[in-house]
Structure formats: structure tokens, C-alpha cells
Amino acid sequence: SEQGCLSVIVLGASGDLAKKKTFPALFHLFAQGFIQSGEVHIFGYARSNLSDDGLRERIRGYLKGASEEHLSDFLQHIKYVSGSYDSGEGFEKLNKEISEYEKSNKSESPRRLFYLALPPSVYPSVCKMIRTYCMNPSGWTRVIVEKPFGKDLDSAEELSAQLGELFDENQLYRIDHYLGKELVQNLLVLRFANRLFLPLWNRDNIDNIQIVFREDFGTDGRGGYFDQYGIIRDIIQNHLLQVFCLVAMEKPVSLKPEHIRDEKVKVLQSVNPIKHDEVVLGQYEGYKDDPTVPDDSNTPTFASVVLRVHNERWEGVPFILKAGKALSSRKAEVRVQFKDVPGDIFKCKRQGRNEFVIRLQPSEAMYMKLTVKKPGLEMATEQSELDLSYGMRYQNVKIPEAYERLILDTIRGDQQHFVRRDELKAAWQIFTPLLHDIDEGKVKSIPYQPGSRGPKEADELSERVGYMQTHGYIWIPPTLA
Ligand code: BG6
């Protein structure tokens, strides 16, 4: 084809991430024609001894949302190669398979995309193998890596240095799948394409900002992995911090990926050291019942951390980053709470402040809490909202999966929604001192009931730094009649 044939190589093809995210994303891109029959070939690579059909059977059940015809067509484009992650033999075999496909396709500048759906412990050896045996002799070679990128500043820097010796920064795509979510991508547009927000988005008008992630299930069988990392490394240091960057950063010079990422690095570098009295950690009761979790684990499954940005725009405004597993609900949202109205004549302070909520998931929406006159003969006020719910406003639009979008970006060579090396470093700089203190047991996790809101100390912390809960008001995602 004009573009050059495309080989997508999924390393760790029989693992969880590949089955649940990578292959389904590739399938959706295929079904929509973004990657096409005749130009694409997918190679699964892992240690298990499997046939092509064996791999196809394993993933078939995860591929949904398109016709049976598309599905069998897609599966026919998948081949399996088995080999270890640290010996040349397997990668030589892999390279041979890719090259044969490229030759049969007769394209002049073939493209090779390696997706590392693997534990990070094998990244250095796998990258070395790719570099040694599988580089594309004519077109591009790109590598997608998944978090966790290290466990703290030093280990992350070490990993970055190892990969940096093998690949250029423009060949490395560090995925943070939150950057592929529709409402996360919308943040930049919202902030910088709307006159309404420009003058309000600062310390003069905003009292506090919360970035919240909740899940209503626990670590379900991932306890062994999770216990090594904890909620800060699993969610806050990456996903929530990326959202934080987009909410707090200054306007980039242009939409060029480097310009955007420059601004992210800048705001990360402006974050003050985290204070212990602005942190609450929690661990749900029952977490340690998992046999792979040590009985004395202090690993947090919940954390609320206040970030303070030392710059002209944000001095004095707390950013509360909160994440938890096994809570009462599943959702992710940004809450921008405005200051009280000065000289209030309605005595409505108890009713609540203006709050602008960006609901990332589920039921994607943006809504602004307003105080309005309660309709009727009385002169009374109440809380209401201006509501833009995507399910209502965009009824015929299917919101793409994060992974789908990010893989497409990689194929197109757009690094805007990927984490740059210096950005990663700045992110680890913020959390490493706290993480070390937690690992050393200097900050303790407070037990909480599964299915609750988390430790009450977290609500107390939010209130102490300025968040004001609106009582008697709850937003209900509107549904089609
Ligand atoms: C992953 C975390 O990165 O994100 C998981 O490792 C978490 O623990 C998941 O469940 C949440 O992603 P999403 O897209 O379902 O919000």
C-alpha cells in the first residue's frame, strides 16, 4: 500500500493486558478500517507453546462489537511466534516472520510497531532483543511501553537510561491510557478554546480542585502485583497526575506535542514537596486476605494527597488527588470548586458554591452547579446545573476506547498523548519522598470498610483545605427516555 505495510508485534500476547486491551483495540481499529486487510499483520509473541489458532482461540472471546465476518477476517491476520524474552533465538525467528511478510507485501517502507504488554522487569532485555534482531531496515520502528515505569525516581531513571541507549525518544511511546480518554483529551479544548473559562481559571476565582478516581472493586487476583506498588504508583502518580497537568498547566505555544509536553513538565516542576499532614492513606479491610499479599502489608489501596503549585496562577489553591479501590462507586472526575460570592445577599452559602465538574467516566459529562431561583412563587434559591451529558448530546457517537486511540496515534507518529522522559522524571520527583516514607512505614494506612467512601479522615482533609460539600444536592446522569 501507499503507506507501507504495517506489522504490529504484541509481546506478552497471552497475558491479561494483551487479551483485555491490546487485541480488542487492534480489532476495533481493524473493524473501522483504520488498519486494513492487505496492509496489516499482527504477530503475537510469548513464551507459551501455542499455535496460531491457539492464540486466536484465547483472544476470540474478548473481541466484541463487530460482525462475525470482521472477526474471522481479523483473526486470520494474526500469527503466533513463541520464544523467551531474553534469548536471541526467539527474536531472530520473529524477525524472520516479519521480514517474510514484508517481502510478500512488496512495500518499500514497511512499518514495525512493537507493543510491550509485559512486566517492566523484562523491558530492558526485550528492548535489547528488538534493537539487536528486529529493527526495520527501511521504514520506522516504534515501541509502546506500559507503566509501571520504575518504582521511584532512581529506578525510573535507570529504566529510562537503559531504553534511551537503545531507542530515540521519538521511537518510544510511554502509554498512560488516561490520556486516551475522550474527556481527558477535551480538557485542553475546554480550557483554551472558551473565553468563558480563561479569566476564571486561577487563584482569584477557584478555591480548590479535586481530581478523583474511585473503583467499586478491590485488587481482585492482582494483589501480588498491586502490593508491590500501591494506589499512588498504580493510579495517582500517572493517571491523575496527567489529568492534573492538563487542568493546571499554562497555555502551550501551539498544539505541537513538544509544546504541550513542555508545559506539562513546567507545571510538574512547580509542585511543592508534599506534606505528611496533607496526605491520608487507607487500606480496605480484607485486602490482606489475598494469599499473595503479606499479612503485615501497609500498602495503600486508597490515598488522598494535596498538591500545591508554586506559581502565579495557583498559589494557595489545593489540588486534592484522591484514588481508591473497593469504594462505594466507580467514577473518575475533576471538580473545580469556585470561591464564595462576596457580599452574598441570598444567604445561600450553606447551599453550595459553583462547582464545575468534568466527569471522565462513566456517563461522560460536564456540568456546572449553579444557584438558581427555585421555580415557584417563593423567592427561594436552590442548586441546579448546566449540563452537557455526552449520552444525550451525542446520541449517535460511539466514544472510542482509550487504547484504540493511542495505538492509532502511534501508527500516525503523534506523541502528544504520550509521556515524555523528562515528564516522567518530574512526576516521580513529586511522589518519591512520600513513597519512600510509606515503604518504610513512616506513614500508615488507615483501615476502611470495603464499599464505603474510604477513611473519614480523607473527607476531613478535603474540608480542612477548603472543599465545601454541597448538601442535599446530587447530580444524576440523565438518561434517554
Ligand atoms: C490501570 C490500573 O492502570 O487503570 C488499574 O493498573 C485500574 O488498577 C485501571 O483498575 C483503571 O482504568 P480505567 O480505564 O478502567 O479507569
Residues whose N, C-alpha, C, O or C-beta is under 5 A from the ligand:
A	BS01	BG6	D234
